[in-house]
Amino acid sequence: MSLDLVNWGAVWRALGATPSDALHAKLLARYAEPQRAYHTQQHLAECLALFSECRALAQRPAEIEIALWFHDAVYDVHRHDNEAVSADWARAALLEAHAAPDVAERVAALVLATRHSAAPATPDEQLLVDIDLAILGAAPARFAEYETQIRVEYAHVPPAVFGEKRGAILAGFLARPLLYGTPALGARFEAAARANLQAAIASLG
């Protein structure tokens, strides 16, 4: 699924909403900000492409799709509320576009679920979170690129500190009983993700 206006317009129509003409360009500009190396249009496009493959698994597919557009709309490694601010932006944009209030609230909750700090509350949240984490189960070359991109985003962090913090984050994922709660995505990514995580942790040591 591409990032063009055709797909963008279709998802908003499915939500019964009409966004401002500038919103699409504004979001794409955010994903092209210079401080980003991983949380870019590449990541957004990968998420949307994977969602197009498993769209039938969604209860409210248009809500997941628009949540993916917004899930990293705000990204600054120096702050800890990126997802919350992105969720607020999504909610406000949906309400401004005359989406139903319950739709706006569910989309905001979907964006917040990408904090990965709590278990997803709904099947759609689980699906979106699994899509966001699919990079962990990517082919080795793409996973290695991802790790390099994350290091670039945190270039200001000294190597020893980065290694300790990054290792703890990766070990936290590896310690989960399951990385993916959606059975179809678990079957596709779980084993590869665990192998990638183990290799990445070893490389940091």
C-alpha positions as CSV (number, residue, x, y, z in Angstrom):
1,M,0.0,0.0,0.0
2,S,1.5,3.3,-1.0
3,L,1.5,6.7,0.7
4,D,-0.2,8.5,-2.1
5,L,-3.4,10.5,-2.0
6,V,-5.5,7.7,-3.5
7,N,-5.1,5.4,-0.6
8,W,-5.2,8.3,1.8
9,G,-8.6,9.5,0.5
10,A,-10.0,6.0,0.5
11,V,-9.4,5.5,4.2
12,W,-10.9,8.8,5.2
13,R,-14.0,8.0,3.1
14,A,-14.3,4.7,4.9
15,L,-14.3,6.6,8.2
16,G,-17.0,8.9,6.9
17,A,-14.7,11.9,7.3
18,T,-13.0,14.6,5.1
19,P,-9.6,15.8,6.2
20,S,-8.1,19.2,5.5
21,D,-6.3,19.3,2.2
22,A,-2.9,20.0,3.9
23,L,-3.0,17.1,6.4
24,H,-1.6,14.4,4.1
25,A,1.4,16.6,3.2
26,K,1.9,17.6,6.8
27,L,2.1,14.0,8.0
28,L,4.5,13.0,5.2
29,A,6.7,16.0,6.1
30,R,6.8,14.8,9.7
31,Y,7.9,11.3,8.7
32,A,10.7,13.0,6.6
33,E,12.1,15.1,9.5
34,P,15.9,15.1,9.7
35,Q,16.2,13.6,13.2
36,R,14.6,10.4,11.9
37,A,16.4,7.4,10.5
38,Y,14.0,4.5,11.2
39,H,10.7,6.2,12.1
40,T,10.4,7.5,8.5
41,Q,8.2,7.1,5.5
42,Q,9.9,3.8,4.9
43,H,8.6,2.5,8.2
44,L,5.1,3.9,7.6
45,A,5.0,2.4,4.1
46,E,6.2,-1.0,5.5
47,C,3.4,-0.9,8.1
48,L,0.7,0.0,5.6
49,A,1.9,-2.7,3.2
50,L,1.8,-5.4,5.9
51,F,-1.6,-4.2,7.0
52,S,-2.9,-4.5,3.4
53,E,-1.9,-8.2,3.5
54,C,-3.7,-8.9,6.8
55,R,-6.6,-6.4,6.5
56,A,-9.2,-9.2,6.8
57,L,-8.0,-9.8,10.4
58,A,-9.2,-6.3,11.5
59,Q,-12.5,-5.6,13.1
60,R,-12.4,-1.9,12.0
61,P,-9.8,-1.8,9.3
62,A,-10.1,1.9,8.4
63,E,-9.4,2.8,12.0
64,I,-6.2,0.7,12.1
65,E,-5.1,2.2,8.8
66,I,-5.5,5.8,9.9
67,A,-3.9,5.0,13.2
68,L,-0.9,3.7,11.4
69,W,-0.6,7.0,9.6
70,F,-0.5,8.8,12.9
71,H,1.3,6.3,15.1
72,D,4.8,8.0,14.7
73,A,3.5,11.4,13.6
74,V,5.4,13.0,16.5
75,Y,8.9,11.5,17.0
76,D,11.6,13.2,19.1
77,V,14.1,10.9,20.9
78,H,14.4,13.6,23.6
79,R,10.8,13.3,24.8
80,H,8.8,10.5,26.3
81,D,5.3,11.4,25.2
82,N,5.6,11.0,21.4
83,E,2.7,8.5,21.2
84,A,0.5,10.5,23.5
85,V,1.0,13.7,21.4
86,S,0.5,11.7,18.2
87,A,-2.7,10.2,19.6
88,D,-3.9,13.7,20.5
89,W,-3.2,14.9,17.0
90,A,-5.1,11.9,15.5
91,R,-8.1,12.5,17.7
92,A,-8.2,16.2,16.9
93,A,-7.7,15.6,13.1
94,L,-10.5,13.1,13.1
95,L,-12.9,15.3,14.9
96,E,-12.0,18.3,12.7
97,A,-12.8,16.0,9.7
98,H,-16.2,15.3,11.2
99,A,-15.5,11.6,12.1
100,A,-17.7,10.2,14.8
101,P,-16.4,10.9,18.4
102,D,-16.2,7.2,19.2
103,V,-14.1,6.6,16.0
104,A,-11.7,9.4,17.1
105,E,-11.3,7.9,20.6
106,R,-10.7,4.4,19.3
107,V,-8.0,5.6,16.8
108,A,-6.3,7.6,19.6
109,A,-6.3,4.4,21.7
110,L,-4.8,2.5,18.8
111,V,-2.0,5.0,18.6
112,L,-1.4,4.9,22.3
113,A,-1.1,1.1,22.1
114,T,2.2,1.6,20.2
115,R,3.9,2.7,23.4
116,H,4.3,-1.1,23.9
117,S,4.1,-0.5,27.6
118,A,0.9,-2.4,28.3
119,A,-1.0,-5.4,26.8
120,P,-3.3,-4.3,23.9
121,A,-6.9,-4.0,25.1
122,T,-8.6,-5.1,21.9
123,P,-8.0,-7.4,18.9
124,D,-7.5,-4.3,16.7
125,E,-4.9,-2.9,19.1
126,Q,-3.1,-6.2,19.1
127,L,-3.0,-6.3,15.3
128,L,-1.7,-2.8,15.0
129,V,1.0,-3.4,17.7
130,D,2.0,-6.6,15.9
131,I,2.4,-4.7,12.6
132,D,4.5,-2.1,14.3
133,L,6.7,-4.8,15.8
134,A,7.0,-6.8,12.6
135,I,10.4,-5.2,12.0
136,L,11.7,-7.5,14.7
137,G,10.9,-10.5,12.6
138,A,12.2,-9.0,9.3
139,A,14.8,-10.7,7.1
140,P,18.3,-10.4,8.7
141,A,19.4,-7.7,6.3
142,R,16.4,-5.5,7.0
143,F,16.7,-6.1,10.7
144,A,20.4,-5.1,10.6
145,E,19.4,-1.9,8.7
146,Y,16.8,-1.2,11.4
147,E,19.3,-1.6,14.2
148,T,21.6,0.8,12.3
149,Q,18.8,3.3,11.8
150,I,17.9,3.2,15.5
151,R,21.6,3.9,16.4
152,V,21.6,6.9,14.1
153,E,18.5,8.3,15.8
154,Y,20.3,8.0,19.1
155,A,23.7,9.1,17.8
156,H,23.9,11.6,20.7
157,V,24.0,8.7,23.2
158,P,27.6,7.5,24.1
159,P,28.2,3.9,22.8
160,A,28.5,2.3,26.2
161,V,25.2,3.8,27.4
162,F,23.5,3.0,24.2
163,G,24.6,-0.6,24.3
164,E,23.3,-1.0,27.9
165,K,20.0,0.7,27.2
166,R,19.4,-0.9,23.8
167,G,20.3,-4.3,25.2
168,A,17.8,-4.0,28.0
169,I,15.0,-3.0,25.6
170,L,15.7,-5.9,23.3
171,A,16.0,-8.3,26.2
172,G,12.7,-7.1,27.5
173,F,11.1,-8.1,24.2
174,L,12.8,-11.4,24.1
175,A,11.6,-12.2,27.6
176,R,7.9,-11.9,26.6
177,P,6.1,-15.3,26.3
178,L,4.9,-14.2,22.9
179,L,6.0,-11.2,20.8
180,Y,2.9,-11.4,18.6
181,G,-0.6,-11.9,19.8
182,T,-2.2,-12.2,16.4
183,P,-1.8,-15.9,15.5
184,A,-1.2,-15.3,11.8
185,L,1.5,-12.7,12.4
186,G,3.0,-14.9,15.2
187,A,3.3,-17.8,12.8
188,R,5.0,-15.5,10.3
189,F,7.4,-13.5,12.6
190,E,7.8,-15.0,16.0
191,A,10.7,-17.4,15.3
192,A,12.6,-14.9,13.2
193,A,12.1,-12.1,15.7
194,R,13.6,-14.2,18.5
195,A,16.6,-15.1,16.4
196,N,17.1,-11.5,15.4
197,L,16.8,-10.3,19.0
198,Q,19.3,-12.9,20.3
199,A,21.8,-11.9,17.6
200,A,21.4,-8.2,18.3
201,I,21.8,-8.6,22.0
202,A,25.0,-10.7,21.4
203,S,26.4,-8.0,19.1
204,L,25.9,-5.4,21.8
205,G,27.8,-7.4,24.3
